[in-house]
Amino acid sequence: MRFPKFNKEHMPRSRLARTIIGLLLLIGGILGFLPVLGFWMIPLGLIVLSVDFPFVRRFRRRLAVRWGRTSNHVFGSNGNGTNDHRKND
């Protein structure tokens, strides 16, 4: 799984604004059981925070690697849900 690349043009220029937005997204994701808020906000908050904080960036990368390994294990190495690697003649 690849996370989208966020350029500085798409993010607020202020580090404080990015930090506040990232923290609000994380808090909203934790409260994802409530209406309007959702668990989808957690990865988005991590992406926003990973622009400025190296430890969050490392955590996000480790999570992406783990997600990729799990999806390869579940869906097979070719990603289509089968483990059949033979060519169809």
N, C-alpha and C positions, 0 to 999 in steps of 0.2 A: 504494500500500500504506500502510495506516495502522497505526502502532504503538499498542498499547493505552495508554490513559492510566493511569498509576499514581499514585494518590493517596498522600499521606503515611500514611494509615491502613493501607495494605497493605505498607508498607516499615518496616523497623526505624527507630526514632526516632533512634538513634545514627548520626551521620555515619560514624564509624569502622566500625561494623558493616556499613553499606551499602557502603562502600568495599571492605572485606574480601570481602563476598559477591560484588560485581561483579568483583573481580580473580580470585577463585577460579573464577567462571564463565568468564572469559576464558581462564584457564590451562587449565581443563578442556576448553574448546572447541578450543584449539590442539592438545591431545592427543586430538582427536576420533577418530583412527584406532584408539584403544584401545577394548576393550569397555566398556560402560556409559556412558562419556563420549561426547559427540557434538558435531558442529559446530553444532548448534542452540543450544549454550550461549554462543556468541560474541554473537549479537544480544541475547540476554537479559542478558548481562553489560554490554553497551553501554547497554541501557535502564536498568539499575540504576545504573550510573555516571553517566548523563546527568542524574540528579536533582541531583547535587552539583557536577558539573564542566562549566562552559560549553563548553570546547573539545571534550569528548566529545559534548555535546548538538549542537553545530554539525556534527560529523562524522556523527552519527546522522541528522540532518536531511538532510544532503547525500546520504547513502547512500539514504535513503528517496526523495528526489527522483529520483536516478539510477535506482533500482529502478522507480519509477513510469513514467519516460520509456521505459525499456527494455521494460516490459510493455505499454505503449501501442503501441510500435513493433511488437512481436512479435504481439500479439493484436488490433491495430487499436484505433481510438479508442473503440469501444463495448465493448471488453473481452470479446466473445464469440467471438473467433477468426476473425471474418470482416471483410472490409473493405467489404462491401456495405451502403451507406447508403440504398438505395432502400426505399420502403415496399412492403410486400406488399399488393396490392389484392385 
